[in-house]
Amino acid sequence: MYEASCHCGKVRMEIAELPPTVTDCNCSLCRRYGALWAYYRRDQVRLDAAPESLSAYVWGDRTIEFWHCRNCGCLTHYESVEKNPDSRFVINARMMPLATMQSLKVRKLDGADTWEYLD
């Protein structure tokens, strides 16, 4: 099992496998967050956090929730507003241990313009 957690540890996530790649997106929001996104299905991630430890930000077409730890402020993940087992659950790989995060292949996504990968 692999773990990811915010700085203070109040938000933790467990996954069975590492993703083949992570995405560095340059859209108006992601470039500000500086996240590296690791994509999973909701049923592949175990989220361990009290509801009061999390705060969501929803913008644009209001279909995605970006979740932050209310205590330390780390952006931990995003997911679809509609919750079902097949929906996407996307972990900020920067919440993984440093050595784990550095071992992952990073793909650049042009989310600011074409929504195509640049590699």
Beta strands, then each sheet from edge to edge (+ up, - down):
strand 1: 2-5
strand 2: 12-15
strand 3: 21-25
strand 4: 37-41
strand 5: 45-48
strand 6: 54-58
strand 7: 64-69
strand 8: 75-80
strand 9: 88-92
strand 10: 105-109
sheet 1: 1+ 2- 5+
sheet 2: 3+ 10+
sheet 3: 4+ 9- 8+ 7- 6+
end
